[in-house]
Amino acid sequence: MWNPALETMDRGALRELQVDRFREQVRHVYEHSPFYREKLDAAGIDPDDIRTYADVREVPTTKKGELREAQGSGPFPYGDLLAVGPAEVTEYHQTSGTTGEPVRQADSWGDWEWWSDCWASVLWAQGIRPDDRVFFPFSYNVFVAFWAAHYACERIGAEVVPGGNLSSAQRVRKMREVDVTAFASTPTYALRLAEVAREEGFEPSDFAVERIVCAGEPGASVPGTKARIEEAWDAAVYDHAGATEAGAWGFSCDGESVGLHLNEAQFLIEVLDEDGEPVDPGETGEIVITPLNRTAQPYIRFELRDEIGLRDGRDVCDCGRTFRFAEGGVLGRLDDLTKVNGVLLAPTAIEDVVRSYGGVSDEYEVIIDGHDEKGDLDVVTVVTEENPGTGVPAAEASEELRKRLKQTTSITCRVDVVPYESLDRPELKADRLDDRREDHV
């Protein structure tokens, strides 16, 4: 383990550590962040009143919309969210803006060391060691995840091979040329690189790659997607979950279980139901998260909008970590869940069905239209491609997928199996849901 003392801490001692650090974090933002001074005063919160875990829930949550509003009113670029002097800021990143205006995020040098330490815990748990050669097939841009993973590799002592500003074909050739033993990627792009390798005349399973660290999408904890990546590369596939506003909070390990250990030594992670109450083990809820060692622009009880289900990690994994465990990883973004004819549909459910069936390619998209021929029901159409490797006829593949989707989602879907390479090949996160209903927001 990267930090055995923290990762195997007694649950009671860990809870005390979390409450102590949470109280100090609330005190820090109360004294130094104008945004939080106003917010906490309005709620009647005195940091010294936080003495137990139950007291944590008395502190108001923070929503992403509040951050956008705060940054829109100045001082530019961080609004009144900073909790350190501007001269202490050494790192600028921002969110992707897929759900609205990007949130600009500041970090100090101490924060950046914390970021890399969190990521080092992730990578070490997933088998990255000083003798590894790790490839990053992206231009990092203003997004934090792979910057932090890059520096965490260096902190571990692993060799880093950057692959930004290369085409997919050039990246594949570089991976083969220098015998990279691991690479970091979104699940979508891990599958795309395997496809490109075959187009270039290589078999990806013949590469030296032993480990693939996935981030940015829940695919590495979606059984069908995870299996496809593992089969394509003949490599172990690991999941990671994080956010620009929070940090690298969840990771899978070398154990057999599919899901994420919650890094509770660095984060206070609550999983709450719709009424803001903690869920019981085995139930699902929304993550509300507080980074415990971030100083420049930290958030208190941030509503992450990710859904997970909780278990005691010691019940499902034999790695020795005492952290709680999110079985199945991130089950979906609450903002992505949508009702179709009264049934709640999670895009990851469709992903698992499509990727678990070998008669179609890796690519797919989901289209929801407002009315069927009778004008009163929503219509879900799943578009995917023929798989040239199996030769299953399109009509047969369509019927089989339709049955499987009905069985899994309880929704009758239309399935269009189109010729191979008809769909776009995204290189980062894939937006596969196209909801065309007039009342969809």
C-alpha positions as CSV (number, residue, x, y, z in Angstrom):
1,M,0.0,0.0,0.0
2,W,1.1,3.6,-0.6
3,N,0.2,4.6,3.0
4,P,-0.5,1.5,5.0
5,A,-1.0,3.4,8.3
6,L,-3.9,5.4,6.8
7,E,-5.3,2.7,4.5
8,T,-5.7,0.1,7.2
9,M,-6.6,2.4,10.1
10,D,-9.2,1.2,12.6
11,R,-12.6,2.4,11.6
12,G,-13.2,4.2,14.9
13,A,-9.9,6.0,14.7
14,L,-10.5,6.9,11.1
15,R,-13.9,8.5,11.9
16,E,-12.2,10.6,14.7
17,L,-9.5,11.7,12.2
18,Q,-12.2,12.7,9.6
19,V,-14.2,14.7,12.1
20,D,-11.1,16.5,13.4
21,R,-9.9,17.4,9.9
22,F,-13.4,18.3,8.8
23,R,-13.7,20.8,11.7
24,E,-10.3,22.3,10.8
25,Q,-11.3,22.6,7.1
26,V,-14.5,24.4,8.1
27,R,-12.5,26.7,10.3
28,H,-10.1,27.4,7.5
29,V,-12.7,28.4,5.0
30,Y,-14.7,30.3,7.6
31,E,-11.6,32.5,8.4
32,H,-10.3,32.8,4.8
33,S,-13.1,32.4,2.2
34,P,-15.6,35.2,1.9
35,F,-18.0,32.8,0.2
36,Y,-18.0,30.4,3.1
37,R,-17.9,33.0,5.8
38,E,-21.3,34.3,4.4
39,K,-22.7,30.8,3.9
40,L,-21.8,29.5,7.3
41,D,-22.9,32.6,9.1
42,A,-26.3,32.4,7.4
43,A,-26.6,28.8,8.6
44,G,-25.5,29.7,12.2
45,I,-22.5,27.4,12.0
46,D,-19.5,27.9,14.4
47,P,-16.6,25.6,13.5
48,D,-16.0,24.9,17.2
49,D,-19.5,23.4,17.4
50,I,-18.4,20.5,15.2
51,R,-17.5,17.7,17.6
52,T,-19.1,14.5,16.3
53,Y,-19.8,12.9,13.0
54,A,-23.5,13.8,13.5
55,D,-22.6,17.5,13.6
56,V,-21.2,17.3,10.1
57,R,-24.7,17.1,8.7
58,E,-25.6,20.5,10.3
59,V,-23.2,22.2,7.9
60,P,-25.0,23.2,4.6
61,T,-24.1,21.4,1.4
62,T,-22.5,23.2,-1.5
63,K,-23.9,23.0,-5.0
64,K,-22.1,23.5,-8.3
65,G,-24.5,26.3,-9.2
66,E,-23.3,28.3,-6.2
67,L,-19.7,28.0,-7.4
68,R,-20.6,29.3,-10.9
69,E,-22.6,32.2,-9.4
70,A,-19.7,33.1,-7.0
71,Q,-17.2,33.1,-9.9
72,G,-19.5,35.2,-12.1
73,S,-19.5,38.1,-9.6
74,G,-15.7,38.6,-9.3
75,P,-13.0,39.1,-8.4
76,F,-11.9,37.3,-11.5
77,P,-11.1,34.4,-12.1
78,Y,-12.1,32.6,-8.8
79,G,-14.7,34.9,-7.4
80,D,-14.8,35.0,-3.6
81,L,-14.1,31.2,-3.3
82,L,-10.3,31.5,-2.7
83,A,-9.2,30.7,0.9
84,V,-5.6,31.7,0.4
85,G,-3.9,34.8,-1.0
86,P,-3.7,34.9,-4.8
87,A,0.1,34.7,-4.6
88,E,-0.2,31.2,-3.1
89,V,-2.0,29.8,-6.2
90,T,0.3,27.7,-8.4
91,E,-2.1,25.6,-10.4
92,Y,-5.1,26.5,-12.6
93,H,-7.6,23.9,-13.8
94,Q,-11.2,23.9,-14.7
95,T,-14.2,21.5,-15.1
96,S,-15.2,20.3,-18.5
97,G,-18.4,22.4,-18.6
98,T,-20.5,19.5,-19.9
99,T,-23.3,20.5,-17.5
100,G,-22.9,24.3,-17.8
101,E,-20.3,27.0,-17.4
102,P,-16.9,25.6,-16.4
103,V,-15.8,26.1,-12.8
104,R,-12.3,27.5,-12.4
105,Q,-10.3,25.7,-9.8
106,A,-7.2,27.1,-8.0
107,D,-4.7,25.0,-6.1
108,S,-1.6,25.9,-4.0
109,W,1.7,24.0,-4.2
110,G,0.7,22.1,-1.0
111,D,-2.6,21.2,-2.7
112,W,-0.8,19.9,-5.7
113,E,1.4,17.7,-3.5
114,W,-1.8,16.4,-1.9
115,W,-3.3,15.8,-5.4
116,S,-0.3,13.7,-6.4
117,D,-0.3,11.8,-3.1
118,C,-4.0,10.9,-3.6
119,W,-3.3,9.7,-7.1
120,A,-0.2,7.8,-5.9
121,S,-2.5,5.8,-3.6
122,V,-4.7,5.0,-6.6
123,L,-1.8,3.9,-8.8
124,W,0.0,1.9,-6.2
125,A,-3.2,0.0,-5.4
126,Q,-3.5,-0.8,-9.1
127,G,0.0,-2.2,-9.3
128,I,2.0,0.7,-10.7
129,R,5.6,0.5,-9.5
130,P,9.0,2.3,-10.1
131,D,9.9,-0.2,-12.9
132,D,6.8,0.6,-14.9
133,R,6.7,2.7,-18.1
134,V,3.3,4.6,-18.1
135,F,1.9,6.1,-21.3
136,F,-0.6,9.1,-21.2
137,P,-2.3,9.2,-24.6
138,F,-3.7,12.7,-24.2
139,S,-3.0,16.4,-24.3
140,Y,-3.8,17.3,-20.7
141,N,-5.2,20.7,-21.5
142,V,-6.8,22.6,-18.5
143,F,-8.3,19.4,-17.0
144,V,-6.7,18.2,-13.8
145,A,-7.0,14.4,-13.8
146,F,-4.1,13.3,-16.0
147,W,-1.8,16.1,-14.8
148,A,-2.2,14.8,-11.3
149,A,-1.8,11.1,-12.4
150,H,1.4,12.1,-14.4
151,Y,3.0,13.6,-11.3
152,A,1.9,10.7,-9.1
153,C,3.7,8.4,-11.4
154,E,6.9,10.4,-11.0
155,R,6.3,10.5,-7.2
156,I,6.2,6.7,-7.3
157,G,9.3,6.6,-9.5
158,A,7.6,5.2,-12.6
159,E,8.7,6.4,-16.0
160,V,6.2,8.6,-17.8
161,V,5.8,8.7,-21.6
162,P,3.6,11.6,-22.7
163,G,1.5,11.1,-25.9
164,G,-0.2,14.5,-26.4
165,N,-0.3,16.0,-29.9
166,L,0.0,12.6,-31.5
167,S,-2.6,11.0,-33.7
168,S,-4.2,7.8,-32.4
169,A,-2.1,5.8,-34.9
170,Q,1.1,7.5,-33.7
171,R,0.2,6.8,-30.1
172,V,-0.3,3.1,-30.8
173,R,3.0,2.9,-32.6
174,K,4.8,4.8,-29.7
175,M,3.3,2.4,-27.2
176,R,4.6,-0.6,-29.2
177,E,8.0,1.1,-29.9
178,V,8.9,1.7,-26.3
179,D,7.1,-1.2,-24.7
180,V,4.9,0.7,-22.3
181,T,3.7,-1.5,-19.4
182,A,0.7,0.6,-18.5
183,F,-1.4,3.5,-19.8
184,A,-4.1,5.8,-18.4
185,S,-7.2,6.5,-20.4
186,T,-10.9,6.9,-20.5
187,P,-12.6,3.5,-21.1
188,T,-13.9,4.8,-24.4
189,Y,-10.4,5.6,-25.6
190,A,-8.9,2.4,-24.4
191,L,-11.3,0.6,-26.7
192,R,-10.6,3.0,-29.5
193,L,-6.8,2.5,-29.2
194,A,-7.3,-1.3,-29.5
195,E,-9.3,-0.7,-32.6
196,V,-6.6,1.6,-34.1
197,A,-3.9,-0.9,-33.2
198,R,-5.7,-3.5,-35.4
199,E,-6.2,-1.0,-38.2
200,E,-2.4,-0.5,-38.1
201,G,-1.8,-4.2,-38.4
202,F,-1.1,-5.0,-34.7
203,E,-2.8,-7.1,-32.2
204,P,-3.2,-5.1,-29.0
205,S,-2.9,-8.2,-26.8
206,D,0.6,-8.7,-28.1
207,F,1.7,-5.3,-26.6
208,A,3.7,-5.2,-23.4
209,V,0.8,-3.5,-21.6
210,E,-0.1,-5.2,-18.3
211,R,-2.3,-2.6,-16.6
212,I,-4.8,0.0,-17.8
213,V,-5.9,2.8,-15.4
214,C,-9.3,4.2,-16.5
215,A,-10.8,7.5,-15.4
216,G,-13.4,10.0,-16.6
217,E,-16.2,7.5,-17.2
218,P,-17.7,4.6,-15.1
219,G,-16.9,2.0,-17.8
220,A,-14.1,0.2,-16.0
221,S,-16.7,-0.8,-13.3
222,V,-19.3,-1.7,-16.0
223,P,-18.8,-5.5,-16.4
224,G,-19.3,-5.6,-20.1
225,T,-17.0,-2.7,-20.9
226,K,-14.3,-3.8,-18.4
227,A,-14.4,-7.3,-20.0
228,R,-14.0,-5.9,-23.6
229,I,-11.0,-3.8,-22.6
230,E,-9.3,-6.7,-20.7
231,E,-9.9,-9.0,-23.7
232,A,-8.6,-6.5,-26.2
233,W,-5.4,-5.8,-24.4
234,D,-4.9,-9.0,-22.4
235,A,-4.3,-6.6,-19.4
236,A,-5.8,-5.8,-16.0
237,V,-8.2,-2.9,-16.1
238,Y,-8.7,-0.6,-13.1
239,D,-11.2,2.1,-12.3
240,H,-10.8,5.5,-10.6
241,A,-13.2,8.1,-9.7
242,G,-12.6,11.8,-9.0
243,A,-13.6,15.3,-9.8
244,T,-11.9,18.7,-10.3
245,E,-13.9,20.1,-7.4
246,A,-13.1,17.2,-5.0
247,G,-10.0,15.2,-6.0
248,A,-9.2,11.5,-6.6
249,W,-11.6,10.0,-4.1
250,G,-12.1,6.4,-5.3
251,F,-10.1,3.5,-6.8
252,S,-10.2,-0.2,-7.5
253,C,-7.4,-2.4,-6.5
254,D,-5.9,-5.8,-7.4
255,G,-8.7,-7.6,-5.6
256,E,-11.4,-9.5,-7.3
257,S,-14.3,-7.2,-6.5
258,V,-15.7,-4.7,-9.1
259,G,-16.0,-1.3,-7.5
260,L,-14.1,1.4,-5.7
261,H,-12.5,1.8,-2.4
262,L,-13.3,5.3,-0.9
263,N,-10.2,7.1,0.1
264,E,-11.5,8.1,3.5
265,A,-8.2,9.2,4.9
266,Q,-8.2,12.2,2.5
267,F,-12.0,12.8,2.1
268,L,-15.1,12.8,4.2
269,I,-17.5,11.0,1.9
270,E,-21.2,10.9,2.8
271,V,-23.7,8.9,0.7
272,L,-27.1,10.4,1.2
273,D,-30.7,9.7,0.1
274,E,-33.1,12.2,-1.4
275,D,-33.9,13.6,2.1
276,G,-30.2,14.1,2.9
277,E,-30.1,11.1,5.3
278,P,-27.2,8.5,5.2
279,V,-28.1,5.4,3.3
280,D,-27.7,1.9,4.8
281,P,-25.2,-0.6,3.5
282,G,-26.4,-2.1,0.3
283,E,-28.5,1.0,-0.6
284,T,-27.6,3.7,-3.1
285,G,-27.4,7.4,-2.8
286,E,-25.6,10.6,-3.8
287,I,-22.0,11.4,-2.8
288,V,-21.5,14.5,-0.7
289,I,-17.8,15.0,-0.4
290,T,-15.3,17.2,1.5
291,P,-11.6,17.1,0.7
292,L,-9.8,17.2,4.1
293,N,-6.4,18.5,3.1
294,R,-7.0,21.1,0.3
295,T,-6.5,24.7,1.2
296,A,-6.6,27.1,-1.8
297,Q,-10.2,26.6,-3.0
298,P,-11.7,23.8,-1.0
299,Y,-15.4,22.9,-0.9
300,I,-17.4,21.8,2.1
301,R,-20.0,19.0,1.7
302,F,-20.0,19.4,-2.1
303,E,-22.9,17.7,-3.9
304,L,-21.0,15.6,-6.5
305,R,-24.2,14.3,-8.3
306,D,-22.6,10.8,-8.6
307,E,-24.6,7.8,-7.4
308,I,-22.9,4.9,-5.6
309,G,-24.0,1.9,-3.4
310,L,-22.1,1.3,-0.2
311,R,-20.6,-1.8,1.4
312,D,-18.0,-2.4,4.2
313,G,-14.8,-2.9,2.1
314,R,-13.7,-5.6,4.4
315,D,-16.7,-7.7,3.4
316,V,-16.0,-7.6,-0.3
317,C,-12.3,-7.2,-0.8
318,D,-9.3,-9.0,0.8
319,C,-6.7,-6.3,0.1
320,G,-6.7,-5.2,3.8
321,R,-8.0,-1.7,3.4
322,T,-10.5,-0.6,5.9
323,F,-12.2,2.0,3.7
324,R,-15.8,1.6,2.7
325,F,-16.4,0.2,-0.8
326,A,-18.6,1.4,-3.7
327,E,-19.8,-1.8,-5.2
328,G,-20.1,-1.5,-8.9
329,G,-18.2,1.8,-8.9
330,V,-20.1,5.0,-9.9
331,L,-23.5,3.7,-10.9
332,G,-24.2,6.9,-12.9
333,R,-24.6,10.6,-12.8
334,L,-27.8,11.7,-11.2
335,D,-28.0,14.3,-13.9
336,D,-27.9,11.6,-16.5
337,L,-30.7,9.5,-15.1
338,T,-33.9,9.9,-17.0
339,K,-37.4,8.6,-16.9
340,V,-38.7,6.8,-19.9
341,N,-42.4,5.9,-19.8
342,G,-42.3,5.9,-16.1
343,V,-39.2,3.8,-15.8
344,L,-35.9,5.3,-14.5
345,L,-33.2,4.6,-17.1
346,A,-29.4,4.7,-16.3
347,P,-27.2,4.9,-19.4
348,T,-24.7,2.5,-17.8
349,A,-27.3,-0.2,-17.9
350,I,-27.5,0.1,-21.6
351,E,-23.7,0.2,-21.9
352,D,-23.3,-3.0,-20.0
353,V,-25.9,-4.8,-22.2
354,V,-24.3,-3.6,-25.4
355,R,-20.7,-4.3,-24.4
356,S,-21.6,-7.7,-22.9
357,Y,-22.9,-8.9,-26.3
358,G,-20.1,-9.9,-28.7
359,G,-22.3,-9.6,-31.8
360,V,-21.8,-5.8,-32.1
361,S,-18.9,-3.4,-32.0
362,D,-17.7,-1.3,-29.1
363,E,-19.5,1.9,-30.3
364,Y,-23.2,2.8,-29.6
365,E,-25.5,5.7,-29.0
366,V,-28.9,6.1,-27.4
367,I,-31.6,8.3,-28.8
368,I,-34.8,9.1,-26.9
369,D,-37.6,10.6,-29.0
370,G,-40.8,12.0,-27.5
371,H,-43.5,10.0,-29.2
372,D,-44.1,6.6,-30.9
373,E,-46.5,6.1,-33.8
374,K,-49.5,6.4,-31.4
375,G,-48.1,9.7,-30.1
376,D,-48.1,8.8,-26.4
377,L,-45.0,6.9,-25.5
378,D,-41.3,7.8,-25.5
379,V,-39.2,5.8,-27.9
380,V,-35.6,4.6,-27.0
381,T,-33.4,3.7,-30.0
382,V,-30.1,2.1,-29.4
383,V,-27.8,2.4,-32.4
384,T,-24.7,0.2,-32.6
385,E,-22.5,-1.4,-35.3
386,E,-21.9,-4.8,-36.8
387,N,-18.9,-6.6,-35.4
388,P,-16.7,-7.7,-38.3
389,G,-14.8,-10.0,-36.0
390,T,-17.9,-12.2,-35.3
391,G,-19.9,-11.9,-38.5
392,V,-23.2,-11.9,-36.7
393,P,-25.9,-10.6,-39.2
394,A,-27.3,-7.2,-38.3
395,A,-30.9,-8.5,-38.0
396,E,-29.9,-11.3,-35.6
397,A,-27.8,-8.9,-33.5
398,S,-30.6,-6.4,-33.4
399,E,-33.1,-8.9,-32.1
400,E,-30.8,-10.4,-29.5
401,L,-29.9,-6.9,-28.1
402,R,-33.6,-5.9,-28.1
403,K,-34.4,-9.0,-25.9
404,R,-31.4,-8.4,-23.6
405,L,-32.3,-4.7,-23.2
406,K,-35.9,-5.5,-22.3
407,Q,-34.8,-8.0,-19.7
408,T,-32.3,-5.7,-18.1
409,T,-34.0,-2.3,-18.3
410,S,-37.7,-3.2,-18.5
411,I,-37.9,-0.9,-21.5
412,T,-38.8,-2.0,-25.0
413,C,-36.0,-0.4,-27.2
414,R,-35.6,-0.2,-30.9
415,V,-32.2,-1.5,-31.9
416,D,-30.5,-0.4,-35.2
417,V,-27.3,-2.3,-36.1
418,V,-25.5,-0.2,-38.7
419,P,-22.4,-1.0,-40.8
420,Y,-19.1,-1.0,-38.9
421,E,-17.4,2.4,-38.6
422,S,-20.7,4.3,-39.1
423,L,-20.5,5.9,-35.7
424,D,-18.1,8.6,-34.5
425,R,-15.0,7.5,-32.5
426,P,-14.6,9.8,-29.5
427,E,-11.2,10.2,-28.0
428,L,-12.1,11.4,-24.5
429,K,-15.4,11.1,-22.7
430,A,-18.2,9.9,-24.9
431,D,-21.6,11.6,-24.8
432,R,-23.8,8.7,-25.9
433,L,-27.2,9.9,-24.8
434,D,-29.2,12.1,-27.2
435,D,-32.5,13.0,-25.5
436,R,-34.7,14.8,-28.1
437,R,-37.9,15.1,-26.0
438,E,-39.2,18.6,-25.9
439,D,-39.6,18.6,-22.1
440,H,-36.1,17.3,-21.5
441,V,-33.8,19.8,-19.8
